[in-house]
Amino acid sequence: MLQDNSTIRYYQRLTDAMVELWRRGSRYEDIRNYMDGYIACLHQTKVLESYKIHRLEEEAFRFLRDPSNFELSYPQTQTETDFSY
């Protein structure tokens, strides 16, 4: 579990982007490449300590492997009821 505020923010940004890519029709490999690039940028910029980036990567990969995170959710439609008076 992530506990550092800045690490959590980066994780949320990454997972939100992954879900958006999925909604736009990207394949698993494309999302994985995006995640790898995001992690590489975090390492390159050194905005987080290495162990925090590694933990973020583990959590993001766990998120990516869970199919329930990428299920399409449709709003529940209410059927009209016929009221006879």
N, C-alpha and C positions, 0 to 999 in steps of 0.2 A: 504494500500500500504506500502510495506517495504521501508525504507529509509536509514537504516544503512548499510554501505558497507559490514561489516562482516556478517550481517544477510542475506543480499542478496546473498552473496557467498554460505552460507550454504543452502539457499533455492534452488539455482541453482544446487548445487550438489545433493540435495535430489530429485528434480524433474527430473533431467537427469537420475538418477538411477531408478526412478519409470518408466520412459518411456522405459529404457533399459530392465527392468524386464518384462514389457508388451510385448516388441518385442521378448523376449525369451520364451513367452508363459505362464508367471505367471498369476494367477487369481487375481481378485480384492482383495480377502481376503489376499492373500500373499503380495500384494503390500501395503495394509493397515498395515499389521503386520510389514513390513519393515519400513514404515513411523513411526509407533509407537516406534519401537526400536531406530530409528535414533533420534527421539525427546527425548526419555528417555536418550540416551547417551549425548545429549546436556545438559540436566538437570544435569546429573551425573558429567560431567566434568566441568560444570559451565563456559563454554567458552563464553556464552552470559548471559545477565541478564534475569531473569525469564519472564518479560513482553515481551521481544523481542522474546524469544522462543515461548511464547504463541501466539504472532502475526504470527510468522513463521508457527506454526502449523495450525492456521486458514487459512492462504494462501495456504499451502500445501494441506489441506483437500479440499479447493475450487478447486484447480488444479486437485485433484484426482476425484472429482465429475463431472468434465467437460469432456464429452466423446470426444470432438474434440481434446483433448491433446493426445489421444491414437489411433487416426485413422491411419491406415497404409497408408503411402503415397508412391505411386509408381512413378518412373520417367516417364515423358511423353515420349512415343516413337513416333518417327516421321515415318510416312509411306513413303515408297519410291514412287516417282512419275515416271511414264514412260514418258520419253521424246523421241518422235519420230522425227527424222530428215529427 
